[in-house]
Amino acid sequence: MLIRKPTDLTAADITPKQVYLNRRRFLEAMGIVGATAVAGSRVLELAAPSEAAVAATKFNALLKSPFSTTEKENSYEEVTHYNNFYEFGTDKTDPAKNAQKFDTSNWMVSVEGEVAKCGKFSMDEILKIAPLEERIYRHRCVEAWSIVVPWIGFSFSHLINLVEPTPKAKFVAFQSYYDHRQMPQGKWAGIEFPYVEGLRLDEAMNPLTLLCVGMYGESLPNQDGAPVRLVIPWKYGFKSIKSLVKIKFQSKMPATTWNLAASNEYGFYSNVNPNVDHPRWRQNKERRLGELFRRNTLMFNGYGDQVSSLYSGMDLKKYY
C-alpha cells in the first residue's frame, strides 16, 4: 500500500554538467516532466528539454534552515567530481564517470518492520511529505577531508512520524540500491553490496538528520546519491547512505557495511571525534576540499550543541 499524508495523504576534462544531469527519467517517474509542480511552500521549476540534455530539476522557494553553517560552500564541481560511491568505482573520480547512465526512474523506497504503516513511497510521495529546506552542512569524511554543501531535503523525523514506529522500534536500518548490471565496478570494491547502514531511533529523529533529494538548488546528480539519500552531518560521510531503497525499523542494532568489512576501523556510531584515531591515520586534522592547509577537526563535526545529549554517559572511544 502507499502511505499518504493525512491531508491527502495525498575540472575541464570531465563530462559537462548538462550532460551528466539528465534527469528526464526521474521527472517522468514523478509525472511532472514539462510542468511546474507546487507542494507546500516549495516550487519545482523544470527546464524545457534540449537536444543535448535535460537539465536537473530546479528547486526554488526553499525554506532556509536555522541549522545551516555560514562557512564558505565548496563548488558544485568539487562536490560532484570527488566522491565515495563504491558501487561506481573506488577512485574518487570514478562515480562522476561511471554513474551517468544510472537509471533512477520509477524509484520506490520501502518502509518495513516495527511501524504501524508499512508501505512504499514513490519519489512523488516523498516530495510531498514535508516542505523542502536548503541546509548548508559541513560534511566530514573518514579519510580526513571535508566539504561544505547546500543540501536540499527535510528532517527524516517527518517520515518517521508519518509511519508511526511501534514501541519495539529502537533502531532504523537502511539499504542502498544495487544492480550489478548498472554498477559493474562494484565487483572490485572489496565490500559487500547492497550497502547497508543504521542509526539509533533517537539519532534518526534528531532534526539534523536529513532525508535529502537535492543540492545546489537542483535534484541530486547520480554520483551524489540520486534520487534520495540521507545526510547525517555529525557523523563520518559513509554513514550518509546514498540511493536509498529500504528503511526498516527494528528492535536490534542493524549491521552496517563498513563495520562488517572492518569492525576494528569502523564502529556503528561513527561520530566525528578527533580524539579517536583511525588505526591507519589520525583524525584530529582535516583538509577542506580545494584548500591547501589543514584545519582542526571539530567534535561531532561542530554540531555538538545539537547532538551531544544523544551520547550522554557513553564512552565515545569505546562506542566509536
Secondary structure in CASP SS format (residue, H / E / C, confidence):
PFRMAT SS
TARGET T0000
AUTHOR 0000-0000-0000
METHOD secondary structure of the structure
MODEL  1
M C 1.00
L E 1.00
I C 1.00
R C 1.00
K C 1.00
P C 1.00
T C 1.00
D C 1.00
L C 1.00
T C 1.00
A C 1.00
A C 1.00
D C 1.00
I C 1.00
T C 1.00
P C 1.00
K H 1.00
Q H 1.00
V H 1.00
Y H 1.00
L C 1.00
N C 1.00
R C 1.00
R H 1.00
R H 1.00
F H 1.00
L H 1.00
E H 1.00
A H 1.00
M H 1.00
G C 1.00
I C 1.00
V C 1.00
G C 1.00
A C 1.00
T C 1.00
A E 1.00
V E 1.00
A E 1.00
G C 1.00
S C 1.00
R E 1.00
V E 1.00
L E 1.00
E E 1.00
L C 1.00
A C 1.00
A C 1.00
P C 1.00
S C 1.00
E C 1.00
A C 1.00
A C 1.00
V C 1.00
A C 1.00
A C 1.00
T C 1.00
K E 1.00
F E 1.00
N E 1.00
A C 1.00
L C 1.00
L E 1.00
K E 1.00
S C 1.00
P C 1.00
F C 1.00
S C 1.00
T C 1.00
T C 1.00
E C 1.00
K C 1.00
E C 1.00
N C 1.00
S C 1.00
Y H 1.00
E H 1.00
E H 1.00
V H 1.00
T H 1.00
H C 1.00
Y C 1.00
N C 1.00
N C 1.00
F C 1.00
Y H 1.00
E H 1.00
F H 1.00
G C 1.00
T C 1.00
D C 1.00
K C 1.00
T C 1.00
D H 1.00
P H 1.00
A H 1.00
K H 1.00
N H 1.00
A C 1.00
Q C 1.00
K C 1.00
F C 1.00
D C 1.00
T C 1.00
S C 1.00
N C 1.00
W C 1.00
M E 1.00
V E 1.00
S E 1.00
V E 1.00
E E 1.00
G E 1.00
E C 1.00
V E 1.00
A C 1.00
K C 1.00
C C 1.00
G E 1.00
K E 1.00
F E 1.00
S E 1.00
M H 1.00
D H 1.00
E H 1.00
I H 1.00
L C 1.00
K C 1.00
I C 1.00
A C 1.00
P C 1.00
L C 1.00
E E 1.00
E E 1.00
R E 1.00
I E 1.00
Y E 1.00
R E 1.00
H E 1.00
R E 1.00
C E 1.00
V C 1.00
E C 1.00
A C 1.00
W E 1.00
S E 1.00
I E 1.00
V E 1.00
V E 1.00
P E 1.00
W E 1.00
I E 1.00
G E 1.00
F E 1.00
S E 1.00
F C 1.00
S H 1.00
H H 1.00
L H 1.00
I H 1.00
N H 1.00
L H 1.00
V H 1.00
E C 1.00
P E 1.00
T C 1.00
P C 1.00
K C 1.00
A C 1.00
K C 1.00
F E 1.00
V E 1.00
A E 1.00
F E 1.00
Q E 1.00
S E 1.00
Y C 1.00
Y C 1.00
D C 1.00
H C 1.00
R C 1.00
Q C 1.00
M C 1.00
P H 1.00
Q H 1.00
G H 1.00
K H 1.00
W H 1.00
A C 1.00
G C 1.00
I C 1.00
E C 1.00
F C 1.00
P C 1.00
Y C 1.00
V E 1.00
E E 1.00
G E 1.00
L E 1.00
R E 1.00
L H 1.00
D H 1.00
E H 1.00
A H 1.00
M H 1.00
N C 1.00
P C 1.00
L C 1.00
T C 1.00
L E 1.00
L E 1.00
C E 1.00
V E 1.00
G E 1.00
M E 1.00
Y C 1.00
G C 1.00
E E 1.00
S E 1.00
L C 1.00
P C 1.00
N H 1.00
Q H 1.00
D H 1.00
G C 1.00
A C 1.00
P C 1.00
V C 1.00
R E 1.00
L E 1.00
V E 1.00
I C 1.00
P C 1.00
W C 1.00
K E 1.00
Y C 1.00
G H 1.00
F H 1.00
K H 1.00
S C 1.00
I C 1.00
K C 1.00
S C 1.00
L E 1.00
V E 1.00
K E 1.00
I E 1.00
K E 1.00
F E 1.00
Q E 1.00
S C 1.00
K C 1.00
M C 1.00
P C 1.00
A C 1.00
T C 1.00
T H 1.00
W H 1.00
N H 1.00
L H 1.00
A H 1.00
A C 1.00
S C 1.00
N C 1.00
E C 1.00
Y C 1.00
G C 1.00
F C 1.00
Y C 1.00
S C 1.00
N E 1.00
V C 1.00
N C 1.00
P C 1.00
N C 1.00
V C 1.00
D C 1.00
H E 1.00
P C 1.00
R C 1.00
W E 1.00
R C 1.00
Q C 1.00
N C 1.00
K E 1.00
E E 1.00
R E 1.00
R E 1.00
L C 1.00
G C 1.00
E C 1.00
L C 1.00
F C 1.00
R C 1.00
R E 1.00
N E 1.00
T C 1.00
L C 1.00
M H 1.00
F H 1.00
N H 1.00
G H 1.00
Y C 1.00
G H 1.00
D H 1.00
Q H 1.00
V H 1.00
S H 1.00
S H 1.00
L H 1.00
Y H 1.00
S C 1.00
G C 1.00
M C 1.00
D C 1.00
L C 1.00
K C 1.00
K C 1.00
Y C 1.00
Y C 1.00
END
